[in-house]
Amino acid sequence: MGVFVIVRIVAVVSVGLKAGIFLGHRAGPQYALQKLSPSGFVQFQQVVHTHFVRFMPPLTLAALLSTLIWLVSLRSQWASVEFWLLAASTCGSVVSAALTRAVNVPLNNKLMTWSADAPPENLRELWRPWDKVNTIRTCLASGVFILETVALSLRTMNG
């Protein structure tokens, strides 16, 4: 198995995992969180954050770097469908990472300073931008996964 085969596999698997994580949260816990008390909300989110903060940055980096390497490896085929699918995928991944860094990370950091015993009175208002950006990230990550899966399929069909 060549290096570029491994790069393509890492790209598709890592973006697929990210899409699954975002979609999983958007489809389930996001609705359940609205039913929790403010204390329960803070406690739940802090537990989730403690676990996700360890592997989401490396997963995001793996997705970005492997997709970028895949794209750069196709630069001589810039007119191909595969190249443009990966270019769009790379843009989607970069936008998702930028949104995460600009909105979700600061709110996650703030979340970790809150006490479940005395959550902020305007908790839902403070958290609303996180939910909105997470919906955008879910759409972007799902789109990126579809684009990369199609690009990989083209590679497989065309050799």
Beta strands, then each sheet from edge to edge (+ up, - down):
end
